């Protein structure tokens, strides 16, 4: 098992100017490690919709990687998104799922079917180009560079244990507040790229 905060930190170390859509516990962990808050789109109170929203963002920003920080309970509530994402075959889409086998945010109830299915296998069967599964931090760190370079959609299941309990900060930025800031940042990044060419 990977300590969930260490997994988030490892992803954060590789993140440069990718957009990150995050939800639930993964979103609360992301607050602690994000190095580009202006490119984060928090959906902490929007269980199960991070992958769908991120798909829309990836379609709108085809030249920029979009990362989803999802939870296992959230994804289970919207499994159909795997097929929809795979069907779009977006090369700029990376989908991280933090699998801790519980609905952490709502009190630690077990998610249905624990141990009876495999998220990476579901993603492969849905048609993701690449699907990974990690249960140790070193393997994750060794492969993250490749994951960020892969032509997506790419799926990464992280078998995690909880590092901190209720001490995680609650998001102070709402989605509707984050969107204008993200738009401005993307305009600046685009104009900077245009100026260099």
Buried (B, 14 or more C-beta within 10 A) or exposed (E): BBBBBBBBBBBBEEBEEBBBBBBBBBBBBBBBBBEBBBBBBBBBBBBBBBBBBBBEBBEEBEEBBBBBBBBBBBBBBBBEBBBEBBEBEBEBBBBBBBBBBBBBBEEEEEBEEEEEEBBBEBBBEBBBBBBBBBBEBEEBBEBBEEBBEBEBBBBBBBBBEBBEEEEBEEBEBEBEEBEEBBEEBBEEBEEEEEEEE
